[in-house]
Structure formats: C-alpha cells, structure tokens
Amino acid sequence: MGFRTALAAGLMGLAVLGMLWAQKPFKEWPAIEYENFPIPPDANRPSEWTRARLRYPDITGYPRNSFGGFGRFGGFPGYWTMDYPRSDRHLLEGVRRLTRIDSRSVEQVVSLDGTDDIYNWPTLYGVEVGHWDLPLGQAQQLREYLLRGGFLMVDDFHANQEWAIFIESLRRIFPDRDWVDISNDDPVFHTIYDLEDRVQIPGAQFLQSGRTYEKDESGRPEHWRAVYDDKGRIMVAICHNMDMGDAWEHSDNPQYPEKWASLAYRIAMNYFIYDLTH
C-alpha cells in the first residue's frame, strides 16, 4: 500500500506542478448546516492536491434566490453546501493520514463559471445531486472538464425521484454516454484497499430512524455506478442511495458506527488514488 500511494502522490505532483499559479484562493461560503466553522491555519498553504467541492445551481432556484447569506437576512445557500465544511475537513485530514498525498486541510469550492479555474482541480465532489439543475452551458463545461481527465464523485442522493433529477442533468453533460454498474473487479475498488464487500453507507439520520436507507423503499439498495470514457477510465463515480458525506462528517461522533465511517474513508482513498493513476 505504501508504494502505491507514494507512486500516486508523485505522479499527481507532476500533473499539477504547472497549475498552481492559476488557482483561485481559498474562500468559505455560507452553508446549510454550519456557520463560522473554524478555518484551519493552513487554509492557504500551497499543496500538491486538494479535493474540490462543486457549487451548482439547484431546483430551488439557487443561486438566483441567494442574497449572500443564510437565515434572517440571506437566501438559501444551496444544496451543494450539505455537510460543508465539516465533512470536507474531516475527509482531507484522512487523506493526509491514510496516504502520502500532500494536501492542505481545507476544501476548494469551484463553480462552472466559464473560467479556467475548474481545470486546476483534478478531483471534484458533488453532494445532494438529486437536487442539481445544470444549465446547458455549465453541463458542457463539466463535460469538457471530465473529458480532459477530470474526475467527479457524486454522493448523498436517494431513491427514484432524486435519481431522475440527477439523470436529467447528467444527460446534458453526456447525451451520448450511459451510466453502468461498477463491477467488483474494477481497479477503482482495488487501488489501495480491496473492497469487493461493500454495504450501504447511511447518513446520520440512521441514529434517529434506525434505517440505512432514506426516502422510500427504492432508497434501500446501494448502487455503485459510473460513466466511463472511451479508454475505460471512470469519469463520474456515482454513489447512489448512500451518504458518505455524513459518514465523513460524523466520523468523530461515537454514536455513528465506525464500520460505516471506515468504509467511507476507504472508498474515498481508493477513488482519489484511482483518479491520480488512471
């Protein structure tokens, strides 16, 4: 494991060496769950890699109905902020501990704004994509990002209704490609950890409901899916009927079962190393 993670970190370092100059600085945004979250001291420390979080328009009308804040004097901050920034910072601490990737301990929020900034961030995360609503222009830029070698992991959306909303925007991104189930022998499940045996990773709602699934019965089976490029590389890793964001967010909560938090971290490490080596 040590050799492979070291190799991946070295390859990744070469890949990003020429891009650091163009990256936008770190910025924290208003969020659904957290306000005034402590910012680690290395927030603007140069590093080889960090995971970006996708800021996207959603079916509530965000960002048109956002007025710069949340609460009494602000609009809805967008579904893209679910679990943000606590889950991001817990996860990135895991990256630093479980791999040799040189990462800072804060996320980077990126937008499909027509600039080149998104191309500086090879690994992208989209949460609550059962609510996203990508305009055609943003979908086309995300398609370009992915075809250039970018990697998108989507998570925390459940049951048939949210799947249908997700697919509507996915079709704008890739009208010519279909999603497929990821086979157990795919390299993405074997880059660091061998993960043939996976289970549904529930959100923190489990602590109240006792259920591993959300919404209705169509939220019960977990689905590990992907969109591949012409060379067989995963471009979009789709974690449907799961909530790994909550597993990272609550990994320090003694009430949240360690078995699910641990699996969520192992999945993330495999996906990140896969992205950097494929």
C-alpha positions, 0 to 999 in steps of 0.5 A: 500500500505504501508504494502505491500511494507514494507512486500516486502522490508523485505522479499527481505532483507532476500533473499539477506542478504547472497549475498552481499559479492559476488557482483561485484562493481559498474562500468559505461560503455560507452553508446549510448546516454550519456557520463560522466553522473554524478555518484551519491555519493552513487554509492557504498553504500551497499543496500538491492536491486538494479535493474540490467541492462543486457549487451548482445551481439547484431546483430551488432556484439557487443561486438566483434566490441567494442574497449572500447569506443564510437565515434572517437576512440571506437566501438559501445557500444551496444544496451543494453546501450539505455537510460543508465544511465539516465533512470536507475537513474531516475527509482531507485530514484522512487523506493526509493520514491514510496516504502520502498525498500532500494536501492542505486541510481545507476544501476548494469550492469551484463553480462552472463559471466559464473560467479556467479555474475548474481545470486546476482541480483534478478531483471534484465532489458533488453532494445532494445531486438529486437536487442539481439543475445544470444549465446547458452551458455549465453541463458542457463545461463539466463535460469538457472538464471530465473529458480532459481527465477530470474526475467527479464523485457524486454522493448523498442522493436517494431513491427514484425521484432524486435519481431522475433529477440527477439523470436529467442533468447528467444527460446534458453533460453526456447525451451520448454516454450511459451510466453502468454498474461498477463491477467488483473487479474494477481497479477503482475498488482495488487501488489501495484497499480491496473492497469487493464487500461493500454495504450501504453507507447511511447518513446520520439520520440512521441514529434517529430512524434506525434505517440505512436507507432514506426516502422510500423503499427504492432508497434501500439498495446501494448502487455503485455506478459510473460513466466511463470514457472511451479508454475505460477510465471512470469519469463520474463515480456515482454513489447512489442511495448512500451518504458518505458525506455524513459518514465523513462528517460524523466520523468523530461522533461515537454514536455513528458506527465506525464500520460505516465511517471506515468504509467511507474513508476507504472508498474515498482513498481508493477513488482519489488514488484511482483518479491520480493513476488512471 
